[in-house]
């Protein structure tokens, strides 16, 4: 991977022309490419969405070797790994079950095109009216496929273990969050590509925040929106790799 990666003032940027993508950098400084000086001082004029988003995942994962968190789930901390290593870890995963973390549970809750306000911790509908509901198996398949989705964690709690490669947009699922605020961030993350696959998730099947965020993205005009209903509970139940969430400063 030969995108330019800079670290300045606690911020990491992957420069691929315009716009510049930035994410908080817990490692403060790192390098990428072949050798210490690879890519230094050189701008990439054009790069695929996969390369840009893969680079973002590299910044956010900030890992080299797997460790174990307190829940026994593979977690990552330390130095930076390549996108190829991230993909290799995901490709090696083996999911024996069709569903995880109660992601198939149906409470017969009616789907709605209105944002849920008030208590967001409650049983959710089995399907989303404006987004494709995606399972853990399908999400993993897409992440290692030719067009991996943009992953967005909207959990409102403090820093936590999240799906590897995900952006953390805390509050994106609140009913009071403005469409314009999310639209601005999504424009940055997708490079203006409204057909890019986007997956929203939060804690699990009893979290409406991701439901709200997926609804908001579809109303903004994104046409390939997915709702990972099982969320973090299902991902961890499947034993899939995680990273510490890093708030994106939106």
Buried (B, 14 or more C-beta within 10 A) or exposed (E): BBBBBBBEEEBBBBBBEEEEBBBBBBBEEBBBBEEEEBBEEEEBEEBEBEBBBBBBBBBBBBBEEBEEBEEEBBBBBEEBBBBEBBBEBBEEBEBEEEBBBBBBBEEEEEBEEEBBEEEBEEBBBBEBEBBBBBBBBBBBEBBBEEEBBBBBBBBBEEEEBBBBBBBBBBBBBBBEBEEEBBBEBBBBBBBEBBEBBBBBBBBBBBBBBBBBBBBBBBBBEBEBBBBBBBBBBBBBBBBBBBBBBBBBEB
